[in-house]
Amino acid sequence: MQPEPPPDPDLNPPVPDAEPGGEFVLPGDDRWITLVFRGLGLVLFGLVLLIAGARIAVLTDPGRGFVIGLVEGLPVGPAGRLHVDGLKGDVFGRFSLARLQVIDRRGV
């Protein structure tokens, strides 16, 4: 009968020991946790930057033009469609319109 070969350490990795406080700690590093939190932080920072940029953008003439483009031609129930001209001021605060019209099917 032949002697049994010693066990291969790659096939049976050692089982990590429990810490004295009773916590079970796996071997290896925890860099993946750092990467996950950095990624989440970058996404959150990007969202805040995007919202702040959009808020500031509507204070400019091109931004107000974009808002007018969104509202222009919207249906107003059976009454007709909306027509907006001359938006000035802060869209989310105090603003004024030079002209606001509801145009019916006949164009009046």
PyMOL commands that set and color helices and strands:
alter all, ss='L'
color gray80, all
select helices_A, chain A and resi 31-57+61-71+77-79
alter helices_A, ss='H'
color red, helices_A
select strands_A, chain A and resi 81-85+88-89+95-96+99-103
alter strands_A, ss='S'
color yellow, strands_A
deselect
rebuild
show_as cartoon
